[in-house]
C-alpha cells in the first residue's frame, strides 16, 4: 500500500487538497481498500494513504525491523523540530509535483 508516515497526519491531506487532490472526500478506493477514508488521497498518478506515527504498524511497506530501527530516536525523547510542518508541506508538494509531471508526460 503506498503510504506516507508523518508526525502530522491531519496536515498532509490539507496540503494535498490545496493542490486539488481528492483527500478524505469519498473518492473511490480502487487499490487502497484498507485505508481509512479520512486518510485516503487520490492523485492523478495514483493513490496514497496517510499514516500518523501511532499507526506505523499498519503500514504494509514498512517492516517490523525497519520500525525498530527508527524507535530509538523516538524513545530518546527527541524534541519536535519547529520546521517539521514546513518540511512536511515541502515533501507533500514534491509528491504532487511528481504526480503532475507524470500526468503531463502521459498526456502527450
Long-range contacts (C-beta under 8 A, 24 or more apart in sequence): 1-31, 1-32, 1-34, 1-35, 1-49, 1-59, 1-60, 1-61, 2-32, 2-46, 2-47, 2-48, 2-49, 2-61, 3-35, 3-48, 3-49, 3-50, 3-51, 3-59, 3-60, 3-61, 3-62, 4-48, 4-49, 4-50, 4-51, 4-92, 4-95, 5-51, 5-52, 5-53, 5-56, 5-59, 5-62, 6-50, 6-51, 6-52, 6-53, 6-88, 7-52, 7-53, 7-80, 7-84, 7-88, 8-52, 8-84, 8-85, 8-88, 9-39, 9-50, 9-51, 9-52, 9-55, 11-85, 11-88, 11-89, 12-41, 12-50, 12-88, 12-92, 13-38, 13-39, 13-41, 13-50, 15-88, 15-89, 15-92, 15-93, 16-41, 16-43, 16-48, 16-92, 16-95, 16-96, 19-93, 19-96, 21-96, 23-50, 43-95, 43-96, 43-99, 44-99, 44-100, 44-102, 44-103, 45-98, 45-99, 45-100, 45-102, 45-103, 46-99, 48-95
